[in-house]
């Protein structure tokens, strides 16, 4: 079976549901608690590429830190990626990666489509 990785925040219900879905489907996944072990800059670049998103597209725009840092006014991709590396709380979750593709589990059907 293909290697699957999930970037997970145990405090997030959507993230917990995604882990449960993978378990129910019999998918063995590497669970990365990304607040404890943030993705590297290169990993984020690869995830963004797999998702076909800009850095802002992967950010939690309703997060207080997003507003505090004035991210809405920042358009420099490198700077935005650096902010996510330094502040993983800004990264949308959960993210599942499989076979060079990725999906954000909002809605969870995105993950279902990825693992099928």
DRENDO-1510 file (C-alpha; in Angstrom, 1 decimal, always signed):
<recs>
REC; n; res; u; v; w
REC; 1; UNK; +0.0; +0.0; +0.0 .
REC; 2; UNK; +1.1; +3.6; -0.7 .
REC; 3; UNK; +2.6; +5.7; +2.1 .
REC; 4; UNK; +0.1; +8.1; +3.6 .
REC; 5; UNK; +0.9; +11.0; +5.8 .
REC; 6; UNK; -1.5; +13.2; +7.7 .
REC; 7; UNK; -0.7; +16.6; +9.3 .
REC; 8; UNK; -2.8; +16.5; +12.4 .
REC; 9; UNK; -3.9; +18.7; +15.2 .
REC; 10; UNK; -5.4; +16.5; +18.0 .
REC; 11; UNK; -7.4; +19.5; +19.3 .
REC; 12; UNK; -9.2; +20.0; +16.0 .
REC; 13; UNK; -12.4; +17.9; +15.5 .
REC; 14; UNK; -12.0; +17.9; +11.7 .
REC; 15; UNK; -8.5; +16.6; +12.1 .
REC; 16; UNK; -9.6; +13.9; +14.6 .
REC; 17; UNK; -12.3; +12.9; +12.2 .
REC; 18; UNK; -9.8; +12.6; +9.4 .
REC; 19; UNK; -7.6; +10.3; +11.5 .
REC; 20; UNK; -10.6; +8.2; +12.4 .
REC; 21; UNK; -11.6; +8.0; +8.7 .
REC; 22; UNK; -8.2; +6.7; +7.7 .
REC; 23; UNK; -8.3; +4.1; +10.5 .
REC; 24; UNK; -11.8; +3.0; +9.5 .
REC; 25; UNK; -10.7; +2.6; +5.9 .
REC; 26; UNK; -7.7; +0.5; +7.0 .
REC; 27; UNK; -5.2; +3.1; +5.8 .
REC; 28; UNK; -1.9; +3.1; +7.7 .
REC; 29; UNK; -0.8; +6.6; +8.0 .
REC; 30; UNK; +2.1; +8.5; +9.4 .
REC; 31; UNK; +0.5; +10.9; +11.8 .
REC; 32; UNK; +2.4; +14.2; +12.1 .
REC; 33; UNK; +1.3; +16.4; +15.0 .
REC; 34; UNK; +2.4; +19.4; +13.0 .
REC; 35; UNK; +2.1; +21.9; +15.9 .
REC; 36; UNK; +4.8; +19.9; +17.7 .
REC; 37; UNK; +6.8; +19.0; +14.5 .
REC; 38; UNK; +6.1; +21.6; +11.9 .
REC; 39; UNK; +6.7; +20.8; +8.2 .
REC; 40; UNK; +9.9; +22.2; +6.8 .
REC; 41; UNK; +9.9; +25.0; +4.3 .
REC; 42; UNK; +10.5; +22.4; +1.6 .
REC; 43; UNK; +7.7; +20.2; +2.8 .
REC; 44; UNK; +5.3; +23.2; +2.7 .
REC; 45; UNK; +6.4; +24.1; -0.8 .
REC; 46; UNK; +5.8; +20.5; -1.9 .
REC; 47; UNK; +2.4; +20.4; -0.2 .
REC; 48; UNK; +1.4; +23.7; -1.8 .
REC; 49; UNK; +2.4; +22.4; -5.2 .
REC; 50; UNK; +0.4; +19.2; -4.7 .
REC; 51; UNK; -2.6; +21.2; -3.6 .
REC; 52; UNK; -2.2; +23.7; -6.4 .
REC; 53; UNK; -2.6; +26.5; -3.8 .
REC; 54; UNK; -0.8; +29.7; -3.0 .
REC; 55; UNK; +0.5; +30.1; +0.5 .
REC; 56; UNK; -2.5; +32.1; +1.6 .
REC; 57; UNK; -4.7; +29.3; +0.3 .
REC; 58; UNK; -3.3; +27.0; +3.0 .
REC; 59; UNK; -3.6; +29.5; +5.8 .
REC; 60; UNK; -6.2; +29.8; +8.5 .
REC; 61; UNK; -7.4; +33.3; +7.7 .
REC; 62; UNK; -9.8; +33.3; +10.8 .
REC; 63; UNK; -6.9; +32.5; +13.1 .
REC; 64; UNK; -6.2; +35.4; +15.5 .
REC; 65; UNK; -2.5; +35.2; +14.6 .
REC; 66; UNK; -3.3; +35.8; +11.0 .
REC; 67; UNK; -4.9; +39.1; +11.8 .
REC; 68; UNK; -2.2; +40.0; +14.3 .
REC; 69; UNK; +0.6; +39.5; +11.8 .
REC; 70; UNK; -1.3; +41.5; +9.1 .
REC; 71; UNK; -1.1; +38.6; +6.7 .
REC; 72; UNK; -3.9; +39.9; +4.6 .
REC; 73; UNK; -1.5; +42.7; +3.5 .
REC; 74; UNK; +1.4; +40.3; +2.6 .
REC; 75; UNK; +1.7; +39.1; -0.9 .
REC; 76; UNK; +5.2; +37.7; -0.9 .
REC; 77; UNK; +5.0; +33.9; -1.1 .
REC; 78; UNK; +8.4; +33.3; +0.5 .
REC; 79; UNK; +7.5; +35.4; +3.4 .
REC; 80; UNK; +4.1; +33.7; +3.8 .
REC; 81; UNK; +5.7; +30.3; +3.8 .
REC; 82; UNK; +8.3; +31.4; +6.3 .
REC; 83; UNK; +5.4; +32.6; +8.5 .
REC; 84; UNK; +3.8; +29.2; +8.3 .
REC; 85; UNK; +7.0; +27.4; +9.2 .
REC; 86; UNK; +7.5; +29.7; +12.2 .
REC; 87; UNK; +3.8; +29.7; +13.2 .
REC; 88; UNK; +2.4; +26.3; +12.2 .
REC; 89; UNK; -0.9; +27.3; +13.9 .
REC; 90; UNK; -1.5; +29.2; +10.7 .
REC; 91; UNK; -1.6; +26.1; +8.6 .
REC; 92; UNK; -5.0; +24.7; +7.6 .
REC; 93; UNK; -5.7; +21.2; +8.8 .
REC; 94; UNK; -5.9; +18.3; +8.4 .
REC; 95; UNK; -3.7; +17.7; +5.3 .
REC; 96; UNK; -3.4; +14.2; +3.9 .
REC; 97; UNK; -0.6; +13.4; +1.5 .
REC; 98; UNK; -0.6; +10.2; -0.7 .
REC; 99; UNK; +1.2; +9.3; -3.9 .
REC; 100; UNK; +2.4; +12.9; -4.7 .
REC; 101; UNK; -1.1; +14.3; -4.1 .
REC; 102; UNK; -2.6; +16.1; -1.2 .
REC; 103; UNK; -6.0; +17.1; +0.2 .
REC; 104; UNK; -7.2; +19.4; +2.9 .
REC; 105; UNK; -9.8; +17.6; +5.0 .
REC; 106; UNK; -12.4; +20.4; +4.8 .
REC; 107; UNK; -14.7; +18.8; +3.8 .
REC; 108; UNK; -13.6; +15.3; +4.7 .
REC; 109; UNK; -14.8; +14.1; +1.3 .
REC; 110; UNK; -11.6; +15.5; -0.1 .
REC; 111; UNK; -9.7; +12.9; +1.9 .
REC; 112; UNK; -12.1; +10.1; +0.8 .
REC; 113; UNK; -11.4; +11.0; -2.8 .
REC; 114; UNK; -7.6; +11.0; -2.2 .
REC; 115; UNK; -7.4; +7.6; -0.5 .
REC; 116; UNK; -9.7; +5.7; -3.0 .
</recs>
